[in-house]
Amino acid sequence: MQQPPRFMPDTSGLEIVTEVPERTMVIFAHPDDGELGAGGVIATWSAQGCDITMVVCTTGGSGSNDRAMDSQSIVPTRRAEQQEASRTVGAAHLEFLDHQDGGLEDDRVFRGEIVRLIRRHRPHTIFCHDPHRFEGFNHRDHRMVGTVALDAVYPYARDHLHFPEHIEDEGLEPHKVVQVLMWGSDRPNVIIDTSAGVETQILALHKHASQIGGLRGGPQVGDRLRERAESVAESYQFQYGQVYRRIIARR
């Protein structure tokens, strides 16, 4: 049976984001999600002096198609792979929250962890999964991360009466994020030129050696990624790009 065509959002006429912020945070569910969703931008921006923090929310302990593999073995492998991938794209900070793969919940514990990291690293821009995706399946962990990240930005990290223990016990201060950029959206509204970063993004993805076979395109993931990045940039005066749904946070 012929497979239905994969949904492709309209990527023409999008606003081009050119500003490189001083600090950026990438919040993602599983090891490799960050490089897939924002690796080209991270590599491009870090090379221009942006301080990048990557936040991995789960251990990735269910991320294997090898029936001989168990979580006890795969978790340290995926952690080491993420460390190498983060170094490759130039991230200055890497945070592991170590939740169970497939077990993320939209609860106060998880929300408080993200709020704490936002207050500690104080990013101008946050990248994360788009939780509101309807034209195709969206992994539950991805939905949870996107939802909790958006809530953490507004109003929790901003307002001092939310998680006051961060302020009183840890000396952290409330922080106002300027914008959130979400990948995997059905309705992107901005595009970023990643021509200078796409090859580094591919190198970083190949650091996730345990996952290459499961990534879309398998060992040819680089060809697929270039093809996709070139396709979304077709209407623009640069070769490669990544698209996002941007929300300007309430001030």
Secondary structure, 3 states (H helix, E strand, C coil): CCCCCCCCCCCCCCEECCCCCCEEEEEECCCCHHHHHHHHHHHHHHCCCCEEEEEEEECCCCCCCCCCCCHHHHHHHHHHHHHHHHHHHCCCEEEEEEECCCCCCCCHHHHHHHHHHHHHHCCCEEEEECCCCCCCCCCHHHHHHHHHHHHHHHHHCCCCCCCHHHHHHHCCCCCCCCEEEEECCCCCCEEEECCCCHHHHHHHHCCCCCCHHHCCCHHHHHHHHHHHHHHHCCCCCCCCEEEEEEEECCC
